[in-house]
Amino acid sequence: MKPFDLLSSASAKRLTALSEAMKSTHLKSLFAEDAERNNKFSIDHNGLFFDFSKQKINEEVVAELVELAKEAGVAESIEAQFSGEKINQTEGRAVLHTALRAAKSEEVRFEGVNVVPFVHEVLGRMEEFTRAILSGERKGYTGKTFTDVVNIGIGGSDLGPAMVSKALEASTNGLKAHFVSNVDGADLASVLNQVNPETTLFIVVSKTFTTQETLANAEAAKAWFIEKATGEADVAIHFAAVSTNLDAVGIFGIAASNVFGFWDWVGGRYSLWSSVGLSIALSCGWKAFEELLAGAREMDHHFRTASFEVNIPVMTAMLGVWNRNFNNYSSLAIIPYSQELSRFAAYLQQADMESNGKYVGRDGAKVSHQTGPVIWGEPGTNGQHAFFQLLHQGTEVIPVDFIAYIQPTSSFKDHHTKLMANCFAQSEALMNGKSAQQVAEQLEAAGLTEEERAKVAPFKVFEGDRPSSTLLFNELSPKSLGQLIALYEHKIFIQGVVWNVFSYDQWGVELGKELAKRILPVLEGGQKSEFDSSTSGLIHRFLGSSEK
Ligand code: F6P
């Protein structure tokens, strides 16, 4: 497929003009002029209501964004990905995380071979392992039933499972899950302090099985365990591994029956659907894991078959392109009104920023347009009392994705009503703002003198006109979570197509790793090396202080 140059495309030129024209129109006047606006700019699909009417768009903009998607070859790209083409060209790999959630009856071919039976063979082993552990059939070295699972991994081998497990643990049954990722020993120490070696299962998760952080934590956890247990033989009972590098797992010393593989056509940050999700299955139960996959599969089907105008991932992606490239908004806030989704923004940071945070286009030349925005966020309402001031009155416009659920997840039903009132109020406030006249009237009603009013009024005005979308699901369930994650995965992919970057590699994280390998022996005291004056100053200070 020929590389797509966003800014020289015909639709981009028209979108640039439309964005200029839209500048003088306030979002609230778009609502005032059209009673049908919410109907026009929303998609109701299988338990999810996607409301994008508070984006700064009109029908012409949407039509042009759809045109842009067509011009960029989005339809062809979707088919190329789903049908196992090696679209991750810099690593020479296919991208088939969708095959991980394919039904047994489906066929997904890679190099002429249907991979679905392999996927279901591993799923079958995971199910059996999960059943044996949760039923108590497989026990710890002293004969006790397992109570805790510790997932040792980082990046895609941590963030997805940790996010999902946190989101579903309260509504499901399984082991208590812990996640150790950082090479800061404090992370491992804090988890080891909470668990009993007799009843704890460790899963070492690393696609490559070469990641420094994970190997350091896995070795330390193994040493801790051996010291507490009756000997090295107990490792076979308490340690499992998930990897594509089975040789390295063997060298680490994990019993083959406890090793779960996956394939190089699964990107790390897209891997929670594979055996990387073993800690999800163990902490939430097998049924929940299956429903998670089913939710993602449902979204895959929608993504692959719905026309662009009513295709939630495509529209989400194209609205993001509109905001990033035609309105110059450089970040996107992800605000779930759900405490269970407290790790969702962190998860999405890797999924999105490691995929599309790239300035080199598919032709190897620097792109001339902006690519991935900064992704960040925290759950509401906590975020309201932290950074929402900047969202409302900061000098930069930051679009927001609100994520909310109609059904409460706790028995505190009144809390949920309050939570939703806050969620809806925030998008309304960002959109409408508060005019100088409204402020003046309120201050007058509060009894302030004219002089007092004049003094304080400017600070109380909100310009509004700040865009947001709301993803309103019926309920937080394994299925709806699967839908949500798959939705964002597909959004990221489409944006990569439009931005003409390779979304499935991550060369940008390599340099730091390489340099850390060079610095480590110096810090360990054995080697000398040349650095810039800042780096060498930091090293000297570290060595000087740590020697004392
Ligand atoms: O940080 C880069 C990265 O390769 C991520 O893409 C990946 O999710 C993470 O490291 C962990 O890699 P692995 O699963 O191979 O340990």
Residues whose N, C-alpha, C, O or C-beta is under 5 A from the ligand:
A	BS01	F6P	I154 G155 G156 S157 V205 S206 K207 T208 F209 T211 T214 G268 R269 Q506 V509
